[in-house]
C-alpha cells in the first residue's frame, strides 16, 4: 500500500498544497513551526479521520476559514482509489472512490498507517489511556468490526455512567440490564484485544531479540480490570465483576471496571519494562513499531505507511539502521526532520521535500 499524491485545502497552515510522493522513502525537511509535521498529520488524518495531535477538530481548520479538505490517491497490491475527507464546523464527510461513506468503519482501513512520534516513547511509562489508544488505533485499521464493537460498548458505558450520576434512587433491575449489555459488548472488545496482543507480542519479541543482540526477550500482556478465569468464561466473569462492584459504582457514580480501564503491560526478560533503562525503552518502542507494520500487513495483505515524526534524532545510529533496514523498499515511509546530517544509511532512491511557511519544494 502506498500514497501517490495528496491535496490539502485549509489544513493547519496550508492554504493549498498538492504534491506527489515516492512509493519508498520521503523526507520532509524544515525548521520548527514551518509545517512539516502538519503535512505528516494530514496523511494520518486521511487514514484515520482524526489526528494524533488534538481532539479538537476545529483546530485543524486554517484560521478564518470555514472548512478543510484532504484528498489522496491510494495504491494497493490489487487496486487504486481516491480518498477524500471534508471537515466543517458541522461535521465531516468521507468518500472512498468518490462514494460517500455512511459509517466510520466503512472508511477506516482503506489507508493504513503506523505512526512513530516522540510521545510514543511515553507508551511504557505513561498512563494506561495511551496504551488503550494504541490498541484501539491498530485494531480499528485491521478489524473494521472492532470499531463497531467498541462504539457499542462506549454507548452503553455512557448510558450507565449517566444513569449512575443522575439517578436519585437506583433501579437495580434497570442497572442489571445495562450490566448485561456492557458485559456482552465489552467481552467482544476484550477478545479482539487479547488476540491482537498475543500476535503482536510474538512479532515484537522477535524484533527486540535481534535489536538487543539476542540478549533480551520482550513480552506483551493484556491486563484486564477484573479477574478472568479463562476466555470461555469471559462474559460471565465480567458480569460477576460488575455486580460485585455495583455498590462502589453507585457511590462513586461511575463504572470502575471494563475495557475502558484495562491496560497493556511490557516486560523485558520478565521484568517490568518501566524499570528499564531509557535505551531499553527506546528499543522496545522501535521493536513494537516494526511489529505493528508486520502484523498489519499480515492482517490486510498490504503493508501500511510508516510515519516517523521527528523521532530519528531520538535514536542512535544502531537503532536508526535497524529501523530503516526493517522497512527497506516494501514500505512507504515518511520522515520529518530539521536536517539530513543526523540520519544514517539512507537509501539512494529517497525523495526530499523542503517545507517553509506552509509551502513545499521537491528537491532534485
C-alpha positions, -999 to +999 in steps of 0.1 A: +000+000+000+012+035-008+000+070-012+010+085-046-003+120-040-020+143-015-040+175-019-048+199+011-070+229+014-071+250+046-054+223+067-034+238+096-010+263+080-016+251+044-039+272+023-035+250-007-010+222-014-007+194-039+022+171-043+033+136-053+053+111-033+078+083-038+065+048-030+096+043-009+112+069+014+100+105+016+118+130+039+102+164+049+129+189+060+123+222+076+129+244+106+104+241+135+069+255+131+071+255+092+046+228+086+065+195+081+047+178+110+014+193+098+019+175+064+026+142+082-005+149+103-026+153+071-016+119+059-026+104+093-059+123+092-066+110+057-062+075+070-080+077+103-102+109+100-087+122+132-052+132+142-027+123+169-021+159+180-055+172+190-090+161+200-105+194+187-113+191+150-117+229+146-080+233+154-072+216+121-091+242+100-070+271+089-076+303+108-105+324+094-117+295+072-149+275+074-137+241+062-108+219+053-103+191+027-077+164+024-076+140-005-051+115-018-046+086-042-040+052-026-025+022-043-027-014-031-015-047-045-048-051-063-063-017-069-061+021-065-087+046-055-090+082-042-099+090-006-114+123+004-123+140+037-140+173+041-143+188+076-165+217+086-177+231+119-208+210+115-190+176+109-171+156+084-178+138+052-157+109+040-155+094+005-139+063-009-136+062-047-159+093-048-186+074-029-198+089+004-193+066+034-221+064+060-200+049+088-165+053+101-159+016+099-167+017+062-139+043+057-112+032+081-088+006+067-086+020+031-053+037+041-034+021+069-007+039+088+017+032+117+029+064+134+061+067+154+062+101+172+081+113+202+051+109+225+052+071+218+083+069+240+058+075+268+039+043+260+059+024+286+058+048+315+027+069+305-009+064+316-029+033+306-051+055+284-021+059+260-018+021+257-055+016+252-054+042+225-025+024+209-045-008+207-077+009+195-059+026+166-043-006+153-073-028+158-096-002+141-074-004+110-071-041+109-106-052+120-135-029+110-157-050+133-137-037+163-148-002+156-184-012+158-179-033+189-161-006+208-186+020+197-214-001+211-195-007+243-188+031+247-225+038+240-237+015+268-209+027+291-220+063+286-256+053+294-246+035+326-224+064+338-251+089+330-276+069+350-253+065+379-247+102+380-283+114+377-304+087+394-317+098+428-328+062+435-311+034+416-333+009+399-313-023+403-334-041+376-326-014+350-289-014+361-288-052+356-300-047+320-272-022+315-247-046+331-257-074+308-253-052+277-220-038+289-206-073+296-218-085+262-202-057+242-172-054+264-164-091+261-161-087+223-138-057+227-115-077+251-114-108+229-102-086+200-075-071+222-064-104+236-059-118+202-041-087+190-017-086+220-009-123+216+001-119+180+019-086+184+039-099+214+054-127+192+065-103+165+077-076+189+098-102+207+114-113+175+123-077+167+136-069+201+156-101+204+176-091+173+179-055+183+193-064+217+220-087+201+199-117+213+202-106+249+166-096+258+131-110+253+101-087+251+067-097+263+033-080+260+005-089+283-031-077+284-042-067+319-080-067+324-095-046+352-112-077+366-102-113+373-105-135+342-108-173+348-105-180+311-116-168+277-145-192+277-160-176+308-150-141+299-185-126+297-197-143+329-165-131+347-172-095+335-208-096+346-200-110+380-173-083+385-198-056+375-223-070+401-196-073+428-185-036+422-220-023+418-223-006+452-190+011+448-200+023+413-233+037+427-213+055+454-187+069+430-213+074+402-190+058+376-182+024+361-150+012+377-142-019+355-142-028+319-121-023+287-121+014+294-100+006+325-078-021+311-041-019+304-012-033+283+019-044+301+055-046+287+082-068+302+119-072+293+134-105+304+103-110+327+109-076+344+085-046+342+099-026+313+090+007+331+120+000+353+143-005+323+169+020+310+160+047+285+179+028+259+159-004+266+126+015+264+136+031+231+144-003+217+111-016+230+091+010+212+111+006+180+105-032+181+068-025+188+065-002+157+082-027+134+060-054+148+029-032+141+039-029+105+044-066+101+012-076+119-009-051+099+005-065+066-004-100+078-040-089+086-047-068+055-024-082+028-008-047+023+020-031+042+009+002+060+026+035+056+052+043+082+051+079+096+082+089+116+076+123+132+108+138+144+120+106+161+152+098+142+171+122+164+159+102+194+176+071+180+212+063+179+228+050+146+223+014+155+186+018+161+182+040+130+199+013+110+175-013+125+145+008+117+155+016+081+166-019+073+133-032+088+113-012+063+135-012+032+117-008-001+085-026+007+071+001+030+064+036+020+080+058+047+077+094+056+102+111+079+101+147+093+134+162+104+152+195+106+183+183+086+196+151+070+230+151+086+220+130+117+203+103+095+224+073+088+223+048+060+197+065+039+188+047+006+197+063-027+161+065-040+147+088-013+127+119-022+134+150-002+109+179+003+117+212+019+089+228+039+089+265+045+059+286+058+033+261+045+048+257+011+066+226-002+095+223-026+106+189-040+144+187-042+161+172-072 
